[in-house]
């Protein structure tokens, strides 16, 4: 499968930075792990796409970016986490939940997410208290909410366009194409450049269809910067990457304390099961089984 890539650059006059991702492979890996409904796949796929883009903007290699959506819709909580390189992982609380499509036939992500909050956590890996910002959801469609967060909480005018095109192959739901664009204005942006960027944004409303038609991140960046001198920085490969391990899961289980772990093991024994506990990673659904000796020694 073709890898997901991010194309990064800046307008020549330093007015704005532009990042574009083809996240099709990331979304399909998420689908393989979580087996979500089409609407859940679209919602989490959009969140993963945006989080990868913004994660790749971080300045230090130990930083992580977490973006969460807590809505009152059927999907429940959504969460995505990115590392410095733009690799992401995520989950949706109710992956099988779904809602009726819009009259236009499009997936109704906003209705599935509902009303609630979006929060962003920046953890530099050094300070004990990470930076946390929160806003009320505007639409639940993810892209508008992300753009609103950066405009309101970080005072950075931001265009965010996201898209996930779902389809079917061999009787299974798949992501046919997914991607996103982020344009962020920098201090003292030239008004002429800003005006042109706003005009160009009209060509980014169907971003998933751009990738479905075979366009590359570079092609899409050229739409976003049409008529504006643009300096490309690089193009990087990003993945859906879960970093769980047996050692990490064991350490997390032990945080519960011996008393609670002992009670959980006793309950297993009462039910006629072995005195062991299972932990399942919420990001990749990998299962780890720990014996009493593993947990209490």
N, C-alpha and C positions, 0 to 999 in steps of 0.2 A: 504493500500500500504506500502511496506517495505520502511523504512526511508533511506536516504542517510547517509553514514558514512565516516569519515576520520580516517585512521590508521597512526599513527605517531611514528617515532623512529629515531635512529642514529646508525651508525656503531660503533662497540665497541671501535675502536681506535680513534673515534672523527673526522674521515676524512670527513664524509658526513651525512647530514640529509635526510631522506626519508619519503615522505608523499604520501599516496595513497587514492583516493576517489572513491567510487561507487556513482555517481551522477545521477543515473537513475531517482530517485524520484524527484529530483530538476528539471531536464529537462522536465519531464512530467507535473509538476506543471506550469512551464513556458509556455508549449504548451497550457495548459488549459486556461491560462490568455490571451495569445497573438494570438493563432490560426495561427501560422506561416506556410509558405511553408516548405517542408522538408529541403531544403538547408538553409533557414533562421534559422530553428530549430537547425540544426547541427552547424551553425556558432555561434549563441548565446549560445547554449548548451556548446560548447567548452569554450567560454569565461567565462561563469558562473562557469564551472568546475575549470578552472585555478584560477579564482579570489577567489573562496572558499578556495582552497588549500593555496594560498599565504596569504589570509586574516587570516587564522588560525595560521599563524606564527607571527602575530603582538604581541607586548609586553604589551600593555596597553588596558584596557577594553573600553576606550572611543575612541580608534582609529578606523578609517574606511579606507578602501582601495578601490579606484575607478580605474577601467581599462577601457579605451575607445579605440575604433578603428574607425578612420575616413578614409574610403576608397572611391574611386571614382566609385565603383561597384554599382550594382542595389540595394543592401541592405541598402546603406547609412550608417548612424552612428550606431554603436553598443556600448552599455555601460553596465557594470556590477559593482555592489557595494557590498562589503563584510564587515561585522562587525568583531570584535575581535574573535568571536566564529566560524567564517566560514560560517555563514548564509548569503545568497546572494539574490539579486534581480537584474533585468536587463531589457533591452528593445532593440529592433532593429527598426530603423526608418521606414523601408519599409518591414514589416513582410510577406506580400504576394508575394514579388518579388522572382523570381527564375531564374535559368539558366540551360542550358542543362548539363546533366551528362558528366563525362569524358568517353573516349572510353572504359575504364575498367568497366564502370557502376557505379562508385563511385560518390557521390555528389561532385560537384566542388565548394567547399567553397572559394578557392582562387580567382576564377573568379568572384564570387558573391560579394566578399569583394573589390577586385580591389587593386589599388595602393594607398598609402596614409601614414598615421601615426598611431602609437600606443602610447598612453600616460598613465602614472600611476600617480595617486594622492594619497599621504599619508597624512591624516589629523589626527593629534593627539587630536583634540578637544580643544586645548589650544592656540596654536600659530595662530594668524590671517592669516598668510600666509602658507598654506600647502606646502609640498615638491612635486614638479611636475617634472617628467622626460618624455622625448619624444624621439622616434626613428622612422626612416622610416620603413614601413612594408617591410619584407623580401619576404614573399610568400603570405600573406593574409590567410594562413591556421591556424593561431592563435598559435599553439604550438611552431612552429619555431620562430614566432615573439616574443612570451613571453620569450623564452630562450635567444633570442638575446638581448632583453631589459635588462635582469639581467646581462648578460655578458658585455654589452657595457656601460650601465648607472650606474650600481652598482658594476661592476667588481666582480661578483659572478658567476663562472662557473656553469651552470645550464642545466640539462636535463629535458625537459618537454614533456611528451607524453599524448595526449588527444584523445578521440574518442567518437563519438555519432552514434549509430546504429539505423537508423529509419526503421519503418515498418508500418504495417496497422492492425488494429483490429476493427471489426464491421464497416468497411468502413471509418474509421478515421485514420489519421496519428498519430502514437505514437512512443515514444522512447522505443525501445526494450532493450537497454542497453547503458550506458554512464559511463565514468570514466576518471581518469587521474592519472598520476604519476609525482612527482617532486623529483629530486635528486639534491641537492645543495652541492657543495664542500665547506668545511670549511677551514680556514687558516691552512697552514702547513699539508695539506692532504698527507697521505702516498701514494707514487707512485704505489706501488703494489695494494693497494686498489682501486686507481683510474683506473688502467688498468683493474681490474676485473669488476668494475662498467661499464666500457665502453663495455666490452664483453657481460655483462648481458643485456645491453640496447637493444641488437638485439632481445631479446625475448619480447620487449614491444612495437613493432611496430603496433600491432593490439589490442590495449588496450580494445576497446569496446567489441570485440569478447571474450576476457578473461572473462568479466563479464556476457556476454550472455551465456557462457558455464557453469555459476554457480560459478565461482571463487569469493572469497571474497577479500577485500582489503589486508588482511593479506597474502593470497595466492600470490597476485601480488607483494607485498613487498618482499616475499621470492624469487621471480624470479629476482627482481632488486638487491637483496643482496646475490644471490647464491654464496657460497664459501667464504662469508665474515661474521664474527661474528657480530651480530646485536642485539641492545637493543631496545625493543619496549617500548614506553612511555605510549601511551593510544590510545583509539579508541573513537571518539566523534561523536555524531549525529548532522547533519546539515540540514537546510531546505532552501527552497525558501521562504524568509520572507520579506514581504512588511510592512513597518512601517507607512504607510500613515494614517491620521486621519482627521476628519472634522476640528478640531482646527488648525492643521498644514496647511491644504489646505486654510483655511480662512486667516491665517496669511500671506501666500504666495500671495494670491489674493490682500490683502490690501497693499502689497508692491508696487503695481502698482500706488497707489495714488488716491485720491478721484476724481480728474479731469478726469483721464483716465477711471476710473470705471464708473463715471457718463455718459461719452460719450458712453461707451459700453452698459449701461442700456438704454440710449436714443435710440440707434440703435435697440435694442431688441423691444422697444415700437413701433418704426417706422415700423417694420416688422409685427406688430400685435401680438407680443408675450408678455408674462408677463415680468415685470421689474425684471428679475432675471438672474443670470449667472451660468453656469455649469462649473465645473472643473473636469477633468478626470485624475486620477493618471496614469502616463506613465508606471509604473511598474506592476500594477495589473488591470488597466482599471476600477477601481471603480469610480463611478460618485458621485459628491457632488454638490448640487444645493443651491445657496445662494441668498436670497432676497435682495432688496435694503436696508432694515433695517439692515440686517446682515453685509453688506459691508460698508455702509456709516455712521452708527451711532457711 
